[in-house]
Amino acid sequence: MTYILNIETATKNCSVSLAQDGVTILYKEIAEQGYSHAEKLHVFIEEILKETKVAVADLKAIAVSKGPGSYTGLRIGVSTAKGLCYALGVPLIAVDTLEVLAQKVSIEKGMIVPMIDARRMEVYSAVFDYKHQKIMEVQAEILSEDSYATMTEDLYFIGDCQEKCQTVLVKDNFHFLSEIIFPSAKEMSALSYQKFIQNDFEDVAYFEPFYLKDFLTGK
């Protein structure tokens, strides 16, 4: 049995799951305005291990959502994952945050466009087909009426920036799934397990989150 602990903190959602052979057996999460990651993350990890009766020594790897997303959230998640990997001597797995978000959608045709809010009309986005294969790489883009204008397929937009997206993305083939807002560690399980069996690991000492943009401080 391969137990992998999954950590997702790239957005307001602080989320942790424990998976056995790629299947989520328990997850805990909370999305709050004030970003409670620092307070909740370690509590969730302890509660999940206790409730599943899985010893920390039984973990075969730690997986973390690598971004893009919140600078602070990513730092907290990656720091925690690295600390566990160092302490347990297990590998670190990094999973694309937008791919995790896309896993929440099940469609028979069309394209999935997961988005994470950046600033003003800017978003972090990617495009996946209905089989969850990435067809457009992650990018930081400023939305306008011309965004995705050349795509004729049905596009399903998800993420935490749908309200502002709908002010400019108004074509008939654009659909917004308002109930899908944040990525979750629950959807990381199959992705992290696939990387585990492929030995697709990160260098624990040098791994950094995928910020996509430099961190900016306000006045």
C-alpha positions as CSV (number, residue, x, y, z in Angstrom):
1,M,0.0,0.0,0.0
2,T,1.3,3.4,-1.0
3,Y,0.2,6.2,1.3
4,I,0.7,9.8,0.0
5,L,-0.1,13.0,1.9
6,N,-1.4,15.7,-0.4
7,I,-1.2,19.4,0.5
8,E,-3.0,22.2,-1.4
9,T,-2.6,25.8,-0.2
10,A,-2.3,27.7,-3.4
11,T,-5.6,29.6,-2.9
12,K,-7.8,30.6,0.0
13,N,-8.6,26.9,0.4
14,C,-6.3,25.2,2.9
15,S,-6.7,21.5,2.0
16,V,-5.1,18.2,3.0
17,S,-5.8,14.7,1.8
18,L,-4.4,11.2,2.5
19,A,-4.5,8.8,-0.4
20,Q,-3.9,5.1,-0.7
21,D,-2.7,3.9,-4.1
22,G,-4.1,7.1,-5.7
23,V,-7.5,7.0,-4.0
24,T,-8.4,9.7,-1.4
25,I,-9.4,8.0,1.8
26,L,-9.9,11.2,3.9
27,Y,-9.5,14.9,3.3
28,K,-10.1,18.1,5.3
29,E,-10.2,21.7,4.1
30,I,-11.4,25.1,4.8
31,A,-11.6,28.3,2.7
32,E,-11.6,31.5,4.6
33,Q,-11.1,35.1,3.6
34,G,-8.2,35.6,6.0
35,Y,-6.1,32.7,4.8
36,S,-5.9,30.4,7.8
37,H,-3.3,28.1,6.3
38,A,-0.7,28.7,9.0
39,E,-3.2,27.8,11.7
40,K,-5.0,24.9,10.0
41,L,-2.5,23.0,7.9
42,H,-0.7,21.1,10.6
43,V,-3.9,20.5,12.5
44,F,-5.5,18.9,9.4
45,I,-2.4,16.7,8.9
46,E,-2.5,15.5,12.5
47,E,-6.2,14.9,12.4
48,I,-6.2,13.0,9.2
49,L,-3.4,10.7,10.3
50,K,-5.1,10.1,13.6
51,E,-8.5,9.4,12.2
52,T,-7.2,7.0,9.5
53,K,-4.8,5.3,12.0
54,V,-2.0,5.7,9.5
55,A,1.4,6.4,11.1
56,V,3.5,9.2,9.8
57,A,6.2,6.6,9.2
58,D,3.9,4.8,6.7
59,L,3.9,7.8,4.3
60,K,5.7,7.0,1.1
61,A,5.8,10.5,-0.3
62,I,4.5,14.1,0.3
63,A,2.8,15.9,-2.5
64,V,2.3,19.6,-2.7
65,S,0.4,21.8,-5.1
66,K,3.2,23.9,-6.7
67,G,1.3,26.9,-8.1
68,P,0.6,29.3,-9.5
69,G,-1.4,30.9,-6.8
70,S,-1.1,32.9,-3.6
71,Y,2.6,33.7,-2.7
72,T,2.0,33.2,1.0
73,G,-0.2,30.1,0.6
74,L,2.4,28.4,-1.6
75,R,5.2,29.2,0.7
76,I,3.4,27.7,3.7
77,G,2.4,24.5,1.8
78,V,5.9,24.0,0.2
79,S,7.7,24.7,3.5
80,T,5.5,22.1,5.3
81,A,5.9,19.5,2.6
82,K,9.7,20.0,2.6
83,G,9.9,19.7,6.3
84,L,8.0,16.4,6.3
85,C,10.2,15.1,3.5
86,Y,13.4,15.9,5.3
87,A,12.1,14.4,8.6
88,L,10.7,11.2,7.1
89,G,13.3,10.7,4.3
90,V,10.6,10.4,1.7
91,P,10.3,12.0,-1.8
92,L,8.6,15.3,-2.7
93,I,6.0,15.4,-5.5
94,A,4.9,18.7,-7.1
95,V,1.5,18.9,-8.8
96,D,0.3,21.7,-11.1
97,T,-2.4,23.7,-9.2
98,L,-4.4,24.4,-12.3
99,E,-4.4,20.7,-13.3
100,V,-5.7,19.9,-9.8
101,L,-8.5,22.4,-10.3
102,A,-9.3,21.0,-13.8
103,Q,-9.8,17.6,-12.3
104,K,-13.0,18.8,-10.6
105,V,-14.8,19.0,-14.0
106,S,-16.2,16.1,-15.9
107,I,-17.4,16.8,-19.4
108,E,-17.9,14.7,-22.6
109,K,-16.6,17.3,-25.0
110,G,-15.3,20.8,-25.1
111,M,-12.4,22.4,-23.1
112,I,-11.8,23.2,-19.4
113,V,-10.3,26.5,-18.5
114,P,-9.2,26.6,-14.8
115,M,-8.4,30.1,-13.6
116,I,-6.9,31.5,-10.4
117,D,-7.4,35.2,-9.6
118,A,-4.3,37.4,-9.8
119,R,-4.8,41.2,-9.8
120,R,-7.4,43.4,-11.4
121,M,-8.3,41.7,-14.7
122,E,-5.4,39.4,-14.6
123,V,-5.6,35.6,-14.0
124,Y,-3.4,32.5,-14.0
125,S,-4.9,30.1,-16.5
126,A,-4.4,27.0,-18.6
127,V,-6.6,25.0,-21.0
128,F,-7.3,21.3,-20.8
129,D,-9.4,19.0,-23.0
130,Y,-12.2,16.9,-21.8
131,K,-9.7,14.1,-21.0
132,H,-7.8,16.5,-18.7
133,Q,-4.9,16.7,-21.1
134,K,-3.2,20.1,-21.1
135,I,-3.5,21.8,-24.5
136,M,-2.4,25.3,-23.4
137,E,0.3,25.9,-20.9
138,V,-0.1,27.9,-17.7
139,Q,0.1,31.6,-18.3
140,A,-0.6,34.9,-16.6
141,E,-3.0,36.8,-18.8
142,I,-5.0,40.0,-18.7
143,L,-8.6,39.2,-19.7
144,S,-10.4,41.2,-22.4
145,E,-13.2,40.6,-24.9
146,D,-10.7,39.1,-27.3
147,S,-9.6,36.4,-24.9
148,Y,-10.3,32.9,-26.2
149,A,-12.2,34.6,-29.1
150,T,-10.7,32.2,-31.7
151,M,-11.8,29.0,-29.8
152,T,-15.1,27.7,-31.2
153,E,-15.4,24.7,-28.8
154,D,-17.5,24.9,-25.6
155,L,-15.3,26.4,-22.9
156,Y,-16.0,25.7,-19.3
157,F,-14.5,28.3,-17.0
158,I,-13.8,27.4,-13.3
159,G,-12.0,29.1,-10.4
160,D,-12.2,31.9,-8.0
161,C,-12.4,34.8,-10.5
162,Q,-15.5,33.9,-12.5
163,E,-17.4,37.0,-11.5
164,K,-14.9,39.4,-13.1
165,C,-14.4,37.0,-16.0
166,Q,-18.1,37.1,-16.9
167,T,-17.9,40.9,-17.5
168,V,-15.7,40.4,-20.6
169,L,-16.0,36.7,-21.6
170,V,-19.5,36.8,-23.1
171,K,-19.5,34.5,-26.1
172,D,-22.2,31.9,-26.4
173,N,-19.8,29.0,-26.2
174,F,-18.4,30.3,-22.8
175,H,-19.9,28.5,-19.8
176,F,-19.1,29.3,-16.1
177,L,-19.3,26.6,-13.5
178,S,-19.9,28.8,-10.5
179,E,-19.9,26.0,-8.0
180,I,-16.2,25.1,-8.8
181,I,-14.1,27.7,-7.1
182,F,-10.9,26.3,-5.4
183,P,-8.5,23.4,-6.1
184,S,-8.6,20.7,-3.5
185,A,-6.2,18.1,-2.2
186,K,-8.9,15.6,-2.8
187,E,-8.3,15.8,-6.5
188,M,-4.5,15.6,-6.1
189,S,-4.5,11.9,-5.2
190,A,-4.5,10.3,-8.6
191,L,-2.1,12.9,-10.0
192,S,0.4,12.5,-7.2
193,Y,0.3,8.7,-7.3
194,Q,0.9,8.7,-11.1
195,K,4.0,10.8,-10.4
196,F,5.1,8.4,-7.6
197,I,5.0,5.3,-9.8
198,Q,7.0,7.2,-12.4
199,N,9.6,8.3,-9.9
200,D,8.8,11.9,-10.9
201,F,10.2,13.6,-7.8
202,E,11.5,17.0,-6.9
203,D,14.8,18.0,-5.3
204,V,13.7,18.7,-1.7
205,A,16.6,21.1,-1.1
206,Y,16.1,23.3,-4.2
207,F,12.5,23.1,-5.1
208,E,10.6,26.4,-5.2
209,P,6.9,27.0,-5.9
210,F,5.8,28.0,-9.4
211,Y,4.9,31.7,-8.7
212,L,4.7,32.6,-12.4
213,K,5.1,36.2,-11.4
214,D,7.4,38.0,-9.0
215,F,6.0,38.8,-5.5
216,L,4.9,42.4,-5.2
217,T,4.3,44.3,-2.0
218,G,1.8,47.1,-1.8
219,K,2.5,50.5,-0.2
